[in-house]
Amino acid sequence: TTINQTLTLVNPLLGGQVSYLIFAEADGCLGAPQVVVVNVNPIPNVVQPANMVFCNGVPTNAISFTGSVSGTTYTWTNSNPAIGLPANGSGNIAPFNAVNATNTPVSATITVTPTAAGCPGAPKTFTITINPTPGLIQPANQALCNNVTTNSIAFIGTMGGTTYAWANNNTSIGLPASGSGNIAAFLAINTTNVAEVAAITVTPSAMGCAGLPQSFTITVNPT
């Protein structure tokens, strides 16, 4: 048997066909040719997903996988289900509630494998990092007399690098309506005959994530 090969199209990334012309030969005579077509399936791929960072307790974005081969399906594994995402799945990743019960960032490595027409492609990996929720130790209330200097107020958080923004609902006591960082000592003011009370609300932030606000009062009694 003599086989003559005719290459129609072959590309391991795009797929295609290889056509063979097969002739039967006996005693120097060729029989009618037969055509055998071999289909070559393409190798699927997945576009590299970007690494992602979310805050604890916040719904994540949906993660959609794409590739250049039509009909590709995707399976994925997750190295750290503690972030709120299952250990494995298929298709795109739907939004989920990010979880981090610690005081430091936690990360998971997601590995995605594309498959098309029974052929697997090269896996790609990316990370999902969940930053913790910063905490604030409850500040103590203060009560002072008119025309007396207050104590400075230093905020203490549960993790390093925390910043603090505060708001004051009663500026008549001598404290501005808002500020950031610790509250320096200031001269308490009360020009009335009754106690003036200001509620101070403090919000901690760290790594782009806001914590739960805490409130305390500064009471300035009249002279």
N, C-alpha and C positions, 0 to 999 in steps of 0.2 A: 504494500500500500504506500502511495506517495501522498504526502500532505503538503499542500501549498498554503501558507498563512498570509491572510490579508488583514492588516491592522486598520480597522475603521476608526476607533477612538479608544484610547485608554489613558486614564489619569487617575492615580490612586486617590487624589483629593476630590475629583469631580465625578469619577466613575465613567462608564461608557460600555462599549462592546468590542469584543475581538471576534472576527469572523474567520472560519477555517473552510477552505475548499478541500474536500476529501475525494480522491480518485482511487478506484479499485483497478489494479493492473494485473493482467495475466497473459503470458506469452507475447508480451510487447503490445498488447491491446488495452486501451483505457476504457473503463466503464463510464457510465453517466456520473457526473460529479454530484456530491451531496454537500450541502452547506450546513455547517454547525456554528451556531452563534453562542458565544459565551458572554453573559452579562457580568460586568464588573461593578459592584456596588461602591459608592463613594465612602470615604472615611469621614464620619461626622466630627464636628468640632463644637466647642462652646466658647463664646466670647468671654474673655477674662472678666469675672465680676469684680467690682470694686470692694475694698474693705469698708466696713461700716461701723459707726459708733453711735450708741443710743444711751439714754439715761434710764436708770431703774424705774420701773413702773410706767413707762411710756410705750404706747403701741409703736411697733417698728413699721417701716415702709414695706410694701410688697417687693419681693425680689424675683424678677423675671429673667429667665435664661434664654439666650438667643444663639443661633449658629447659622452657618452658611448652607447647610444641607436641609432641604425641605423634608418635613416629616420626622425630624429628630425628636427623640424623647430624652428626658433627663432624670437621672436618679442621683440622690445626694445623701451624704452622711454628715453627722454633726458630732464633734469630739467632746462636747460639753453640754448635755441636755439641761444642766442647771440654769442656763440662761433663759429657759422658757420655750426652747425649740426642741422637738423630738429628736431622737438619735438618728433617724433616717426618714426618707420620704421620696416621693417622685413628683415630677413636674415643678412648677414654680413654687416659691415659698410664700405663703400667704402672710399677711401681717400677724404678729403675735405680741403678747405683752412681755416686754423685756424684764428680766429678773436679775437682781444682784443683791443678795442679803448680806454682803460683807461691807467693809469700809475701804476696799481697794478695787480697782477695775478687774473684771473677769472677762476672759476671751474664749471664743470657740472657733475651731477651724472647720470650715465647711468644704467638703470635697464633692465636686459635681462631675458626673460621668455622662457623656452624650452617647446615644445609641440610635442607629438608623439602619433599617433593613437587616437587622440581626448583626450589624457590625458595630463594635464599640470604638469610641474615639478616645483621645488622650484626656485624662481627668484634669480639672483645674481646681485650685483651692483659693479660698479667701477667708478673711476673719470677720467675726462680729464681736465687738467689744461693748460691754455694758458697764457704764460708769455708775458708782454708788450714789445714793442719796445722801447729801451732807446733812449732818445733824447739828443742833445747837442746844447747849445746856441752858435750861430755863434761867433767865436773869431774875434777880431778886427785885421786888418792889422797893421804892425809896419814899420816905416821908421827911420833908424838911420844912424849915421856917423861911418866911419871906426874908430876902436879902442875905441869905446864907449860901455859901458855895457848896454845890453838890459834890458827891463822890464821883470820880471818873468811873465809867462803866466799860469793862473789858469783856467782849464776847468770846466764849470758848466753844469750839466745835468738836465734833467727833472724829474729824480727819484733817490732816495737814493741808495747807493751801486754801482753806476756806475763806471766802470774803463775805462781808455782811453789808446789807443795805437796810436802812431803818426809816420809818415814817412816824411822825409825831402829830397827833390830832389836836393839840392845844399849844400853839406857839406863845400864848400869853405868859407861860411859865419861864420864858427866856431861852427856850431851846428851838432851833429852826424846825421847819416842817419836815425836812428829810435830810439824809446824809448817808455816808458810807463809812465803814470801819467802826472802831470803838467810839464811844461818846466821851469827849473830854469833859472835865469839870467845868461847870458854868454857874453863874450867879442866879439863884432861884428868885423868881419874881411873883408876887401876888399883891395886887393893888386893891383887892376887894376885902370884904369882911367874912368871906366863907372860903373853905378850902378849894383850891384849884387843882384838878386832877387831869393829868395827861396820860394817854395810853400810847405806849411806844411799841410798834410792831417791827420785828427784826426778821429778815429773810436771809438764810445762809445760801451760798452758792459755791460750787467747786466743779472743775472740769466741765463747765458749761451746763451743769445740772443744778436746779434750784431745790432746796429742801423745804420742809414745812416751816411756815412762819411761827415765831413765838412772840407773845405779848407780855408786857409788864407795865406797871404804872409808876409815875413820879407825882407825888402829892406835895403841893406847896401850901402850907398853912399860913393864914394871915397874921400880921403883926397885931 
